Every structure is written in C-alpha cells, then in structure tokens.
C-alpha cells in the first residue's frame, strides 16, 4: 500500500462548490482529492468505524469502545482510525489515557453533495433503473 498523504476535503473557501459527479465532469484535482477519501472508505473495517463514530449518541466515542467491537489488535484499529483522520472524515481528542473520536460532517456532507443529483426528485427505494 502506498504511503501517500490523504488530502482533507472541505478546506476550500466557502463560496467554492465543486460540480456533482452526475452534473459535470470532475477536474483532475477534485477527482484526485475525492478518490483519496473514497479509498479511505474502501475498507469494511473503516466503514464500520466511521459508522460507529457517526452514530454514537453525543457525537463521540472512546477508542476503547471501538477496539472492543472488533476482533483486531489495537494497533490495527489505530491504523484504520489514522487513515480516516488523514482523509478528514474524523477528528480526535486525547483525554487522559483515552482518545475520543468524532465525525467531521463537513467532509461527509461534501461527499454527499458530490454524489447528489441536483434538481432530480428522489426515486422511491427499490425503483432505481
């Protein structure tokens, strides 16, 4: 696996808006940045970690709770969390001996916006063509 640094999305100026994947072709820079975030999400463990963090009541979760939920070593969980953090999907705060993680909604909101079909009514579930 390459050791490229992941670009944090959502750091542009407030007025900038990238086109959606479905409305216009992405420029190379935008596509490269998005691909790095999607790559971070391209692992089932990282998807589960992100879901556990995002859905936690109170908006944050201790690493001790995340580690207990998997049959993986603590260093492996830490590696996955590091990749999610580098992608700008989560942030963390150390409190004593524990680290607490929280979702960075700006990045997930941007991903959702890029994948949204603007001006098209949503289709009922199960009717997509």
C-alpha positions as CSV (number, residue, x, y, z in Angstrom):
1,X,0.0,0.0,0.0
2,X,1.4,3.5,-0.8
3,X,2.2,5.9,1.9
4,X,0.6,9.0,0.2
5,X,-0.8,11.6,2.5
6,X,-4.6,11.9,2.2
7,X,-6.0,15.3,1.3
8,X,-8.6,16.8,3.7
9,X,-11.7,17.9,1.8
10,X,-13.9,20.8,2.8
11,X,-11.0,23.2,3.3
12,X,-11.8,25.4,0.3
13,X,-13.3,28.8,0.6
14,X,-17.0,29.0,1.5
15,X,-18.0,30.2,-2.0
16,X,-16.4,27.4,-3.9
17,X,-18.5,24.5,-4.9
18,X,-17.4,21.5,-6.9
19,X,-19.8,20.0,-9.5
20,X,-21.6,16.8,-8.7
21,X,-20.3,13.6,-10.4
22,X,-23.7,13.5,-12.2
23,X,-23.9,17.1,-13.4
24,X,-20.4,17.8,-14.9
25,X,-17.1,16.0,-15.3
26,X,-14.8,16.4,-12.4
27,X,-11.5,18.2,-12.9
28,X,-8.3,16.2,-12.2
29,X,-7.6,17.9,-8.8
30,X,-11.1,17.4,-7.5
31,X,-11.2,13.8,-8.7
32,X,-7.8,13.1,-7.1
33,X,-8.9,14.5,-3.7
34,X,-12.2,12.6,-3.8
35,X,-10.5,9.4,-4.7
36,X,-8.3,9.6,-1.7
37,X,-11.3,10.0,0.6
38,X,-13.2,7.2,-1.1
39,X,-10.1,5.0,-0.8
40,X,-10.1,5.6,2.9
41,X,-13.7,4.5,3.0
42,X,-13.0,1.5,0.8
43,X,-12.4,-0.9,3.6
44,X,-15.2,-2.6,5.6
45,X,-13.5,-2.1,9.0
46,X,-13.1,1.7,8.3
47,X,-16.7,1.9,7.1
48,X,-17.8,0.3,10.3
49,X,-15.6,2.5,12.4
50,X,-16.9,5.6,10.7
51,X,-20.5,4.4,11.2
52,X,-19.8,3.7,14.9
53,X,-18.4,7.1,15.4
54,X,-21.0,9.0,13.4
55,X,-24.0,7.2,15.0
56,X,-22.8,7.4,18.6
57,X,-25.1,9.4,20.9
58,X,-23.3,12.5,22.0
59,X,-21.3,12.6,18.8
60,X,-18.1,11.0,20.1
61,X,-16.8,7.6,21.1
62,X,-13.8,6.4,23.1
63,X,-11.2,4.3,21.3
64,X,-11.6,1.7,24.0
65,X,-15.2,1.1,22.8
66,X,-14.1,0.9,19.1
67,X,-11.4,-1.6,19.8
68,X,-13.7,-3.9,21.8
69,X,-16.1,-4.0,18.8
70,X,-13.6,-5.8,16.6
71,X,-11.5,-9.0,16.7
72,X,-8.5,-6.9,15.6
73,X,-5.5,-5.7,17.5
74,X,-5.4,-2.2,19.0
75,X,-2.6,-1.2,16.6
76,X,-4.7,-2.3,13.6
77,X,-7.7,-0.3,14.8
78,X,-5.4,2.7,15.4
79,X,-4.1,2.4,11.8
80,X,-7.6,2.4,10.4
81,X,-8.5,5.4,12.6
82,X,-5.4,7.2,11.4
83,X,-6.4,6.8,7.8
84,X,-9.9,8.1,8.4
85,X,-8.4,11.1,10.2
86,X,-5.9,11.8,7.4
87,X,-8.9,11.7,5.0
88,X,-10.6,14.4,7.0
89,X,-13.5,12.2,8.0
90,X,-12.9,12.2,11.7
91,X,-11.1,14.1,14.4
92,X,-9.8,13.1,17.8
93,X,-9.1,14.5,21.3
94,X,-6.9,12.9,24.0
95,X,-8.4,12.9,27.5
96,X,-6.0,11.3,30.0
97,X,-5.1,7.9,28.7
98,X,-8.0,7.6,26.2
99,X,-8.6,9.1,22.8
100,X,-12.1,10.2,21.8
101,X,-13.2,10.3,18.1
102,X,-15.9,12.4,16.4
103,X,-17.2,12.8,12.9
104,X,-16.2,15.8,10.8
105,X,-19.6,16.3,9.0
106,X,-18.2,18.9,6.5
107,X,-16.4,16.1,4.7
108,X,-19.2,13.6,4.6
109,X,-21.6,16.4,3.6
110,X,-19.2,17.3,0.7
111,X,-19.1,13.7,-0.4
112,X,-22.9,13.5,-0.3
113,X,-23.2,16.8,-2.3
114,X,-20.8,15.5,-5.0
115,X,-22.9,12.3,-5.4
116,X,-26.3,14.1,-5.3
117,X,-28.3,14.5,-8.5
118,X,-29.4,18.1,-8.2
119,X,-32.8,19.1,-9.4
120,X,-34.0,15.5,-9.8
121,X,-36.7,14.2,-7.4
122,X,-35.6,11.2,-5.3
123,X,-36.9,7.9,-6.5
124,X,-38.6,5.6,-4.0
125,X,-36.4,2.8,-2.7
126,X,-36.2,-0.2,-5.0
127,X,-37.3,1.7,-8.1
128,X,-33.9,2.8,-9.4
129,X,-33.3,2.0,-13.0
